[in-house]
């Protein structure tokens, strides 16, 4: 349905997106992950036709969007990270205004507004000023506006950014519901959002696509890798642990005067007995030792050097 072929976008001397290619099939809910500044928003703006790539092309059902831009935009509903609401309007006024911008009028406009209100469950605030709404309800209003014209594709840029944990859960459920009949591309950096809503992941880092696949496929790439976390008080902790068999890499930081080390280890062997023995031999005080299971969080860290946000972090 959507094909992105070798797309590059520059802003002056900055290459924001570099040679990115992927495709999204009809009915998929795809998570678009990446650190801040990785190129997610730029890519999404090109998908919606609000930015043009400098190189490459974007196609909907085999048709380049730049050759039929208006028709392409009619197929897409877009909720940008900065939700463009007019706070002085009532919700009802705003949705009617947004519908008219989509060339809806009369009975068709009223029907589409009613359907969008029902789908996003904002009936109880329909006649309230947008300025009085919580952030969660504002996002719902933005989603209602994005689906007014019955788009086949939804592009959602950080739809839960700035929400409290309860609001995030509500918006996540809403996105899952909207995705039952639409293709959805959802950018986020919240781990639980990915796990709860997305069947497939794209990971972008420094403008380049570094991973593309289903959650199970990408986690399978980590098969045979383990992460051990060790926190110990003593001399030469990181250096000694890095010499253990199978250790591919290690990261060490100081926490309250102690060494906290993350070991990436190849193979299925168990290193914890060896670590206990080294700690005993060297007289370390061992504060923490655990082995982590394969997770999206680990995959993201390995691909980008960053961490995904946990639920409840605001």
Protein Blocks (a to p, Z undefined) as FASTA:
>chain_A
ZZcehiacdehjbcfbghiacdddehiacdddddehilmmmmmmmmnopaccfedcddee
hiafklmmmlmmmmpccddfblcbdfkbcfklmmmmmmmmnopahjllmmmmmmmmmmno
pmlmmmgcfklpcfklmmmmmmmmmmmnopabdcdehklgoiafklmmmmmmmmmmmmmm
cccddddfbfklmmmmpcbdcddeehiafbdcdfklmmmmmgoiacdddddedehklmmm
mmpghiabdcdddeehiacdddddedjbdfklmmmmmmmmnopacfbdcdddddfklmmm
mmnopacddehiZZ
